[in-house]
Amino acid sequence: MNSFIFILGRLVEFYKSKYINALQSGLFEEKVVRARQILKDCTACPRRCHVNRLQDEIGECRTGYHPVISSFFPHFGEEAPLVGNHGSGTIFIAGCNLRCLFCQNYDTSHLLEGRTTEITQFSNMMLKLQKMGCHNINIVTPSHIVPQLIEALKYAAEDGLTIPLVYNSSGYDSLESLRLLDGLVDIYMPDFKFFHNKRAARYTAVPDYATIARKAIREMHRQVGDLVIKGGIARRGLLIRHLVMPGMLEDSKQIFEFIVKEISPDTYLNIMPQYRPTGEARFYKEISNALPYSDFRKALELAYTSGLQRLDKNF
């Protein structure tokens, strides 16, 4: 009986979310202080607007101190290792520092559709999702609210949150913010859309997406490593998404090669075929139609040829 209790205790320790260690060690306090300093002269994301968001000054993300949250619920449309039987506890943050003109969540990312939310309300959403049985807390588009996320996570952990934290971003993330998240995030899930800055600049609001995304993904992998799945559920690690864009298979090929050479050939990758011309895409002829299925099949072939083997099977 004693040996069973010992083994069970070791399993609980192995699956313990990283932020629990931060709470127990007192590291959270220091991180919250540093996070608030970032907001005072905002460098939370690569846009580096230098506004005082503690005083509700507004920069490119159009978000002051309090995050704008559009919805939260158990999500069953995410990758299988996140969803399991009870769903991924998804919290959709309104606003975006990248603002792809073809965004499928245009009302949320561009039009800031959502509700201004107190930090304690943010933390309570996490606790409610855990109570519903969700396997993780999945924060969508968090790059511009990292300091607020850290503060809300601390409150939630103090009140009993234990399930893994998923950081679900566009990949346009500040190294400063990512390093502040080190020891708090269990699963990083960036989207890596474009390999070249010039291409990205045509379809997003930033000139340096590709450069920033490559640096960010390296840092994410340094922190959490390859994706670890136990019992069909993701516990920790890196999961990369790649949205295949019409006529941009060369970007896809170079992204896959980058992942193999500079991240890991064991990277878990979801190649997504669901591009459709939403938002302002109708004004750009080359992306004004849905992705041809042949492009998606070719992207899969390119991924396998590059040496990637852990491809998501939701296709």
Beta strands, then each sheet from edge to edge (+ up, - down):
strand 1: 68-75
strand 2: 88-93
strand 3: 115-116
strand 4: 137-140
strand 5: 165-169
strand 6: 187-190
strand 7: 228-230
strand 8: 233-243
strand 9: 268-272
sheet 1: 3+ 1- 2+ 4+ 5+ 6+ 8+ 7-
sheet 2: 3+ 1- 2+ 4+ 5+ 6+ 8+ 9+
end
